[in-house]
Amino acid sequence: MPAPEVLWYIIPREGAYPWEPDGRRQVDLGYLSHLAATVERLGFTGALLATDLYDVWPLGSALAASTSTAFKPLLAVHPGLISPTLLAKMALSFDTLFGGRLRFNVVNGSTKSLQEYGLHVGHDERYELSAEYWSIVKRLTAGEIFDHKGRFYDLKDAGASFRDLKPVQDPHVPLWFGGSSAPGIEMAAEHVDVYLTWGEPPHLLKEKLDRVRERAAAYGRTLRVGLRLHLIVRDTEDEAWAAADRLLDVTSEATYRRQLGDRVGEDGVGWQRQFRQHGGKVPARARELETHPNLWPGMSLFRPGPGTAVVGSTAQVVERLEEYQDLGVDTFILSGNPLLEEAYRVAETVLPALGVVRGWTGAGCTPRGREGIIT
């Protein structure tokens, strides 16, 4: 089985259990730069920089400046919050300055969260907007200059003002995206390069990936598949589940209420699929929520976004990841808390068992005229 591409996760609110104030360490740019350099040195090909309290653009720029071209930031971006033309200019600037490393994680958000930014679009309309938005960005980051008139955007001579910013990546800045609803899958099938999904029991994930591949084939396309997972890996299975139990124990009732209450009325299908795995109920012990051997959806009880962890010994965690590889997953975005210490643990135990070595090179959109990842 070919070695997968493996990314890590970087977010400024970091620590052993950063959803609680007393579980969050003091973080500054020096620490984050050290974390990124460590992730790169350990053999990860980059990291997802997620939407959070800090904007991803200054963070991504700072970390790109403190690493080499082996480290590729995956920046989470909501379509529609800024002009697609401006986003393309920012992307080409980033790639020109940092050697063609940018990747976009397309985040469609929720109706409620986007209203804060003045974007009032319902669930299905978000995906219509996203499809138009990213089709424009792809053309602009491929170096095109064009007029466009669509439902959401009316552009004249788009790209002309930065025509001298030549594309670095071929064919465009790559798009990574996850969506579980029918409109989301349709958008992915037509426009993205890597289809991302949250962790689910393999039989449920297979059904979804079969639909994604079927719709992509209708457009004459094939997609890479990425999986976002937390890992709680220890020397033994009992130690791993004890670590999961501790996360439940240190989480406050206020956090549980806030996390589950804030998601009432959530219209994201991915969240709804995740919620069904635990029903919003906090168990006495973590393993009560095990939905498949070593698969635990309990992280979503106290943190936003993807909330499934693989919990077990090194051998068990590797077995579960290989089970996902058998479904066609070729990319993993992994994390563990704290991010720095767990990056070492995963790199020293899990990555070698998957065949991942430092200096890994792989497929995907590459710098023009080069193959693989520049090292």
Secondary structure as the mmCIF struct_conf table of DSSP 4:
data_model
#
loop_
_struct_conf.conf_type_id
_struct_conf.id
_struct_conf.beg_label_comp_id
_struct_conf.beg_label_asym_id
_struct_conf.beg_label_seq_id
_struct_conf.end_label_comp_id
_struct_conf.end_label_asym_id
_struct_conf.end_label_seq_id
HELX_LH_PP_P HELX_LH_PP_P1 PRO A 2 PRO A 4
STRN STRN1 GLU A 5 ILE A 10
BEND BEND1 PRO A 12 ARG A 13
BEND BEND2 GLY A 15 TYR A 17
TURN_TY1_P TURN_TY1_P1 PRO A 18 TRP A 19
BEND BEND3 GLU A 20 GLU A 20
HELX_RH_3T_P HELX_RH_3T_P1 PRO A 21 GLY A 23
HELX_RH_AL_P HELX_RH_AL_P1 LEU A 29 ARG A 41
TURN_TY1_P TURN_TY1_P2 LEU A 42 GLY A 43
STRN STRN2 GLY A 46 LEU A 49
BEND BEND4 THR A 51 TYR A 54
HELX_RH_AL_P HELX_RH_AL_P2 VAL A 56 ALA A 65
TURN_TY1_P TURN_TY1_P3 SER A 66 SER A 66
BEND BEND5 THR A 67 THR A 67
TURN_TY1_P TURN_TY1_P4 THR A 69 ALA A 70
STRN STRN3 LYS A 72 VAL A 77
TURN_TY1_P TURN_TY1_P5 PRO A 79 GLY A 80
BEND BEND6 LEU A 81 ILE A 82
HELX_RH_AL_P HELX_RH_AL_P3 PRO A 84 PHE A 98
TURN_TY1_P TURN_TY1_P6 GLY A 99 GLY A 99
BEND BEND7 GLY A 100 GLY A 100
STRN STRN4 ARG A 103 VAL A 106
HELX_RH_AL_P HELX_RH_AL_P4 THR A 111 GLN A 115
TURN_TY1_P TURN_TY1_P7 GLU A 116 GLY A 118
HELX_RH_AL_P HELX_RH_AL_P5 HIS A 123 THR A 141
TURN_TY1_P TURN_TY1_P8 ALA A 142 GLY A 143
STRN STRN5 PHE A 146 LYS A 149
BEND BEND8 ARG A 151 PHE A 152
STRN STRN6 ASP A 154 ALA A 158
TURN_TY1_P TURN_TY1_P9 GLY A 159 GLY A 159
HELX_RH_3T_P HELX_RH_3T_P2 ALA A 160 PHE A 162
TURN_TY1_P TURN_TY1_P10 ARG A 163 ASP A 164
BEND BEND9 LEU A 165 LEU A 165
STRN STRN7 GLN A 169 ASP A 170
BEND BEND10 PRO A 171 VAL A 173
STRN STRN8 LEU A 175 PHE A 177
BEND BEND11 SER A 181 SER A 181
HELX_RH_AL_P HELX_RH_AL_P6 ALA A 182 HIS A 191
BEND BEND12 ASP A 193 ASP A 193
STRN STRN9 VAL A 194 TRP A 198
HELX_RH_AL_P HELX_RH_AL_P7 PRO A 202 ALA A 218
TURN_TY1_P TURN_TY1_P11 TYR A 219 GLY A 220
STRN STRN10 ARG A 224 ARG A 234
BEND BEND13 ASP A 235 THR A 236
HELX_RH_AL_P HELX_RH_AL_P8 GLU A 237 VAL A 250
BEND BEND14 THR A 251 THR A 251
HELX_RH_AL_P HELX_RH_AL_P9 GLU A 253 ASP A 262
TURN_TY1_P TURN_TY1_P12 ARG A 263 GLY A 265
HELX_RH_AL_P HELX_RH_AL_P10 VAL A 269 PHE A 275
TURN_TY1_P TURN_TY1_P13 ARG A 276 GLY A 280
HELX_LH_PP_P HELX_LH_PP_P2 LYS A 281 PRO A 283
BEND BEND15 ALA A 284 ARG A 285
HELX_RH_3T_P HELX_RH_3T_P3 ALA A 286 LEU A 289
STRN STRN11 HIS A 292 HIS A 292
TURN_TY1_P TURN_TY1_P14 PRO A 293 ASN A 294
STRN STRN12 LEU A 295 TRP A 296
HELX_RH_3T_P HELX_RH_3T_P4 PRO A 297 LEU A 301
TURN_TY1_P TURN_TY1_P15 PHE A 302 PHE A 302
BEND BEND16 ARG A 303 GLY A 305
STRN STRN13 ALA A 309 SER A 313
HELX_RH_AL_P HELX_RH_AL_P11 THR A 314 ASP A 326
TURN_TY1_P TURN_TY1_P16 LEU A 327 GLY A 328
STRN STRN14 THR A 331 SER A 335
BEND BEND17 ASN A 337 PRO A 338
HELX_RH_AL_P HELX_RH_AL_P12 LEU A 339 LEU A 354
TURN_TY1_P TURN_TY1_P17 GLY A 355 GLY A 355
TURN_TY1_P TURN_TY1_P18 ARG A 358 GLY A 359
BEND BEND18 GLY A 364 CYS A 365
STRN STRN15 THR A 366 PRO A 367
TURN_TY1_P TURN_TY1_P19 ARG A 368 GLY A 369
BEND BEND19 GLY A 372 GLY A 372
#
